[in-house]
Structure formats: C-alpha cells, structure tokens
Amino acid sequence: MKQIKIGVVTWTIKEVQDLRMSEYIFGDCNINNQVIRLDATISQEHKEQVLMHELLHACLYTMCEEELNGNEKFVNMLAHLLTQINQQLKE
C-alpha cells in the first residue's frame, strides 16, 4: 500500500487480488474515501498504465473538472501518453 498527496488530500493506492470488473476495467478511483485500487494480477507495465489512469481521475476531481473526469476516452489517452513518457524517462 502506497500513499500519494494530490493537492491537500492524501490518497491511498492498494493492489487488490482479482479486482478486474470487466474486460477493460482493472482499477478504480473512489473519491469518497480517497482510495485508488489496482488489480494485483495484471502485469507491472499494465499496472503503471492503470495507475496513471486512476491518478488522472483523482487529479481531475481535485481540479473540479467534472466534464473531463467523465470523459474516459480523454483520460485513457492522456494516461497512455503520460505512461509512455514516464517509461522513456526511466530508461
């Protein structure tokens, strides 16, 4: 379990066994209790992508960007690009 501060709020990041909720959902972001959950059974590379996706939801919530936060296509694409950039910076 990790914690990260976004704005003034501390979020908890948990890996959970068999969280997968559908063919395409491997994590969730609970704004009521500031918890991000990731499916522990997916690959590390996929986990990084899912974490970025859920962190973006938390950031957009913090920014009161409800319309963007509800736009899964936007969140998915931005998460993918930021994960790709982050992986390149690690090299």
Z-matrix of the N, CA and C atoms (Angstrom, degrees):
N
C 1 1.451
C 2 1.528 1 107.97
N 3 1.326 2 115.17 1 132.01
C 4 1.456 3 121.83 2 178.79
C 5 1.518 4 108.59 3 -120.72
N 6 1.310 5 114.87 4 162.08
C 7 1.460 6 120.11 5 173.75
C 8 1.516 7 108.81 6 -129.05
N 9 1.322 8 114.94 7 147.55
C 10 1.458 9 121.44 8 178.78
C 11 1.523 10 107.81 9 -142.73
N 12 1.316 11 115.61 10 142.20
C 13 1.465 12 120.45 11 179.72
C 14 1.518 13 108.92 12 -98.51
N 15 1.324 14 115.76 13 126.80
C 16 1.462 15 122.85 14 175.58
C 17 1.522 16 106.02 15 -122.19
N 18 1.314 17 115.52 16 111.77
C 19 1.465 18 119.12 17 -171.76
C 20 1.522 19 107.56 18 67.12
N 21 1.309 20 116.41 19 -128.72
C 22 1.467 21 120.74 20 179.96
C 23 1.524 22 112.02 21 -99.29
N 24 1.319 23 117.49 22 1.84
C 25 1.465 24 122.09 23 -174.03
C 26 1.526 25 110.51 24 -105.13
N 27 1.323 26 116.20 25 134.73
C 28 1.451 27 121.95 26 175.65
C 29 1.529 28 109.20 27 -92.89
N 30 1.324 29 115.19 28 125.02
C 31 1.466 30 122.24 29 178.85
C 32 1.518 31 108.46 30 -105.11
N 33 1.328 32 115.65 31 144.93
C 34 1.457 33 122.16 32 176.06
C 35 1.521 34 108.42 33 -104.39
N 36 1.329 35 116.08 34 135.46
C 37 1.462 36 122.14 35 178.51
C 38 1.522 37 107.55 36 -112.84
N 39 1.338 38 115.75 37 122.44
C 40 1.461 39 121.60 38 -177.42
C 41 1.520 40 110.03 39 -123.46
N 42 1.316 41 115.87 40 143.02
C 43 1.455 42 121.22 41 169.17
C 44 1.516 43 107.38 42 -98.89
N 45 1.326 44 116.04 43 130.28
C 46 1.455 45 122.30 44 -174.62
C 47 1.526 46 108.91 45 -124.87
N 48 1.309 47 116.97 46 134.81
C 49 1.460 48 120.86 47 178.37
C 50 1.529 49 110.27 48 -67.31
N 51 1.316 50 116.10 49 134.82
C 52 1.465 51 123.75 50 174.10
C 53 1.526 52 113.80 51 51.94
N 54 1.314 53 115.73 52 46.44
C 55 1.469 54 120.88 53 178.22
C 56 1.518 55 112.04 54 -75.81
N 57 1.312 56 116.61 55 -23.71
C 58 1.469 57 122.43 56 -174.02
C 59 1.531 58 111.09 57 -41.51
N 60 1.329 59 115.03 58 117.20
C 61 1.459 60 121.27 59 -175.02
C 62 1.518 61 113.14 60 -97.02
N 63 1.316 62 116.52 61 -19.48
C 64 1.456 63 121.73 62 177.18
C 65 1.516 64 107.43 63 -161.45
N 66 1.303 65 116.38 64 -174.13
C 67 1.455 66 120.61 65 179.90
C 68 1.529 67 112.16 66 -61.75
N 69 1.341 68 117.14 67 -25.03
C 70 1.463 69 121.08 68 -173.30
C 71 1.517 70 114.50 69 -119.87
N 72 1.308 71 119.38 70 -2.25
C 73 1.467 72 121.31 71 -175.19
C 74 1.526 73 109.99 72 -111.26
N 75 1.346 74 116.04 73 115.19
C 76 1.454 75 122.65 74 -175.91
C 77 1.528 76 112.28 75 -121.72
N 78 1.319 77 116.98 76 11.97
C 79 1.456 78 121.18 77 179.92
C 80 1.511 79 109.93 78 -169.17
N 81 1.335 80 114.96 79 170.06
C 82 1.458 81 119.22 80 174.26
C 83 1.517 82 109.99 81 -152.03
N 84 1.320 83 114.18 82 163.12
C 85 1.458 84 122.79 83 -177.29
C 86 1.527 85 107.08 84 -127.97
N 87 1.324 86 116.93 85 109.99
C 88 1.458 87 121.05 86 -178.68
C 89 1.523 88 108.93 87 -97.57
N 90 1.334 89 115.10 88 106.95
C 91 1.468 90 119.46 89 -176.37
C 92 1.527 91 112.27 90 -74.49
N 93 1.325 92 117.48 91 -19.08
C 94 1.467 93 120.40 92 -179.10
C 95 1.521 94 112.92 93 -73.16
N 96 1.338 95 116.46 94 -35.14
C 97 1.471 96 118.17 95 179.64
C 98 1.525 97 112.59 96 -120.58
N 99 1.341 98 117.57 97 11.08
C 100 1.460 99 124.41 98 175.93
C 101 1.540 100 111.65 99 54.95
N 102 1.329 101 115.31 100 51.41
C 103 1.458 102 121.43 101 178.83
C 104 1.524 103 109.26 102 -124.71
N 105 1.326 104 115.58 103 131.61
C 106 1.460 105 122.52 104 172.48
C 107 1.520 106 106.38 105 -109.64
N 108 1.338 107 115.87 106 126.90
C 109 1.461 108 120.62 107 179.01
C 110 1.524 109 109.34 108 -113.81
N 111 1.331 110 115.24 109 139.29
C 112 1.455 111 122.20 110 178.50
C 113 1.523 112 108.63 111 -124.02
N 114 1.329 113 115.96 112 143.96
C 115 1.460 114 120.47 113 175.53
C 116 1.526 115 108.84 114 -70.33
N 117 1.324 116 117.25 115 117.78
C 118 1.464 117 122.00 116 -176.79
C 119 1.523 118 112.89 117 -70.79
N 120 1.324 119 118.00 118 -14.01
C 121 1.463 120 120.67 119 -174.13
C 122 1.525 121 113.68 120 -88.04
N 123 1.323 122 118.42 121 -5.99
C 124 1.465 123 120.10 122 -179.10
C 125 1.535 124 110.00 123 -88.44
N 126 1.328 125 116.03 124 164.51
C 127 1.469 126 120.71 125 -177.97
C 128 1.532 127 110.71 126 -64.45
N 129 1.327 128 115.75 127 159.32
C 130 1.464 129 121.14 128 179.34
C 131 1.527 130 111.09 129 -59.84
N 132 1.321 131 116.89 130 -41.98
C 133 1.468 132 120.92 131 179.21
C 134 1.527 133 110.89 132 -61.49
N 135 1.311 134 116.40 133 -43.36
C 136 1.462 135 120.71 134 178.99
C 137 1.530 136 110.56 135 -67.48
N 138 1.343 137 116.44 136 -38.23
C 139 1.468 138 120.71 137 177.82
C 140 1.523 139 111.22 138 -59.63
N 141 1.343 140 116.32 139 -40.45
C 142 1.467 141 120.18 140 179.26
C 143 1.524 142 110.88 141 -62.24
N 144 1.310 143 116.12 142 -40.63
C 145 1.471 144 121.21 143 178.62
C 146 1.533 145 110.47 144 -65.69
N 147 1.326 146 116.14 145 -46.22
C 148 1.470 147 120.36 146 -178.98
C 149 1.526 148 109.96 147 -65.10
N 150 1.330 149 117.17 148 -41.35
C 151 1.469 150 120.18 149 178.14
C 152 1.523 151 110.39 150 -60.86
N 153 1.308 152 117.74 151 -45.34
C 154 1.468 153 120.77 152 178.98
C 155 1.532 154 110.04 153 -59.15
N 156 1.330 155 116.33 154 -43.18
C 157 1.465 156 121.78 155 178.91
C 158 1.537 157 110.22 156 -58.29
N 159 1.322 158 115.94 157 -48.98
C 160 1.466 159 119.29 158 -177.38
C 161 1.529 160 111.57 159 -70.83
N 162 1.331 161 117.91 160 -34.24
C 163 1.468 162 120.50 161 175.12
C 164 1.525 163 111.25 162 -63.55
N 165 1.329 164 116.05 163 -37.46
C 166 1.468 165 119.27 164 176.75
C 167 1.525 166 110.82 165 -63.35
N 168 1.326 167 117.31 166 -40.39
C 169 1.472 168 119.50 167 175.44
C 170 1.528 169 110.27 168 -59.23
N 171 1.342 170 116.56 169 -43.96
C 172 1.467 171 120.17 170 179.82
C 173 1.534 172 110.93 171 -63.79
N 174 1.329 173 116.78 172 -41.41
C 175 1.473 174 120.92 173 178.63
C 176 1.527 175 111.09 174 -64.41
N 177 1.308 176 116.76 175 -46.41
C 178 1.468 177 120.54 176 -179.47
C 179 1.524 178 110.97 177 -64.01
N 180 1.328 179 117.40 178 -36.68
C 181 1.459 180 121.21 179 175.09
C 182 1.531 181 109.66 180 -62.43
N 183 1.328 182 116.13 181 -45.40
C 184 1.460 183 121.48 182 179.67
C 185 1.531 184 111.27 183 -60.80
N 186 1.328 185 115.79 184 -34.12
C 187 1.464 186 121.53 185 -179.03
C 188 1.536 187 112.58 186 -84.86
N 189 1.336 188 117.11 187 0.76
C 190 1.479 189 122.97 188 -177.36
C 191 1.526 190 111.60 189 60.47
N 192 1.323 191 116.38 190 33.71
C 193 1.470 192 122.40 191 179.22
C 194 1.532 193 109.55 192 -96.65
N 195 1.324 194 116.25 193 69.47
C 196 1.459 195 121.45 194 -175.10
C 197 1.528 196 112.91 195 -61.33
N 198 1.323 197 117.11 196 -40.89
C 199 1.469 198 119.83 197 -177.92
C 200 1.527 199 110.87 198 -65.11
N 201 1.333 200 116.85 199 -47.72
C 202 1.466 201 119.83 200 178.11
C 203 1.525 202 111.05 201 -65.50
N 204 1.315 203 116.88 202 -38.00
C 205 1.455 204 121.22 203 -179.42
C 206 1.532 205 111.43 204 -62.29
N 207 1.296 206 116.83 205 -31.52
C 208 1.462 207 121.49 206 178.94
C 209 1.520 208 113.55 207 -85.04
N 210 1.320 209 117.36 208 -4.47
C 211 1.461 210 121.86 209 -177.92
C 212 1.537 211 108.52 210 -93.69
N 213 1.330 212 116.27 211 90.03
C 214 1.470 213 121.09 212 -176.01
C 215 1.527 214 112.46 213 -61.95
N 216 1.321 215 117.49 214 -33.82
C 217 1.461 216 119.81 215 178.49
C 218 1.527 217 109.89 216 -61.98
N 219 1.328 218 117.06 217 -46.45
C 220 1.463 219 122.16 218 178.41
C 221 1.532 220 110.46 219 -60.42
N 222 1.335 221 116.47 220 -49.79
C 223 1.460 222 120.83 221 -177.80
C 224 1.529 223 110.41 222 -62.52
N 225 1.332 224 117.90 223 -43.57
C 226 1.468 225 121.64 224 179.20
C 227 1.521 226 111.90 225 -60.67
N 228 1.313 227 116.53 226 -48.66
C 229 1.465 228 120.41 227 -177.06
C 230 1.529 229 111.61 228 -65.89
N 231 1.336 230 117.04 229 -44.39
C 232 1.459 231 120.22 230 179.28
C 233 1.523 232 110.36 231 -64.76
N 234 1.330 233 118.03 232 -41.08
C 235 1.466 234 121.60 233 177.99
C 236 1.528 235 110.20 234 -61.61
N 237 1.317 236 116.61 235 -42.67
C 238 1.457 237 120.72 236 179.58
C 239 1.533 238 110.42 237 -61.49
N 240 1.319 239 116.49 238 -47.28
C 241 1.473 240 120.43 239 -178.70
C 242 1.524 241 111.75 240 -65.13
N 243 1.329 242 117.48 241 -43.83
C 244 1.463 243 120.37 242 -179.66
C 245 1.526 244 111.89 243 -67.13
N 246 1.329 245 117.12 244 -36.23
C 247 1.463 246 120.82 245 176.53
C 248 1.516 247 110.03 246 -64.82
N 249 1.322 248 116.61 247 -41.98
C 250 1.459 249 121.76 248 178.73
C 251 1.535 250 110.56 249 -61.93
N 252 1.315 251 116.67 250 -44.89
C 253 1.467 252 121.63 251 178.60
C 254 1.536 253 109.69 252 -62.49
N 255 1.323 254 116.73 253 -46.15
C 256 1.462 255 121.99 254 -178.68
C 257 1.532 256 110.79 255 -60.72
N 258 1.335 257 117.14 256 -41.91
C 259 1.468 258 120.83 257 179.13
C 260 1.530 259 110.96 258 -63.83
N 261 1.322 260 116.99 259 -38.28
C 262 1.468 261 120.59 260 178.91
C 263 1.521 262 111.12 261 -67.56
N 264 1.323 263 116.89 262 -37.08
C 265 1.466 264 120.77 263 179.28
C 266 1.522 265 112.10 264 -67.20
N 267 1.337 266 117.10 265 -27.31
C 268 1.468 267 121.56 266 178.35
C 269 1.529 268 112.16 267 -72.93
N 270 1.333 269 116.80 268 -23.45
C 271 1.474 270 120.67 269 -175.26
C 272 1.518 271 111.80 270 -70.19
